[in-house]
């Protein structure tokens, strides 16, 4: 019998008898996924941004945000650009990274948007890097391709230009959205 399966059986049996204090932890994604669905579905509330560390970053092929206020602007702007938005299908995989307190959540998703009456369906891999229970970095890989930057593009100068354009579009959205101000206030 596989040693890993045997260990799980022993732990289960031990806990069933009340002989240990092992309590299986709830997956971190159970607390995170409802917020992610709200953000992509244009239903963001201030509480949905509490999953982020103050210095968190967010990147997708269009924008590069640093800090919670810029991340707020990114998601509050979705409803201004698209008449419909949301994650319509998803699956979640959690990884514990060797160093203590660090995890990675991978969300394979199908996203749907409507722009000027036209349907846009997008396959995406959302990567959440978590430290001490807070998202510190988030990457949205469209069609599961890494985001173009100076490290992923063959010509670093082109990658640097792409990074600059993504930062510029983020700063424009950030200023148009009142620098992260909650639109419901």
NORPETA-V825042 format. One line per field, one symbol per residue. burial: 1 if it has 16 or more other ideal C-beta (glycine too) atoms within 10 Angstrom, else 0. A space follows every 50 residues. Layout:
burial = ???
This chain:
burial = 00000000000000000000000000011001101111111101000110 11100111111011101111111111110001001110010100000000 00101110101110000000000111111110011111111000001110 00100000100110011001101100100100000
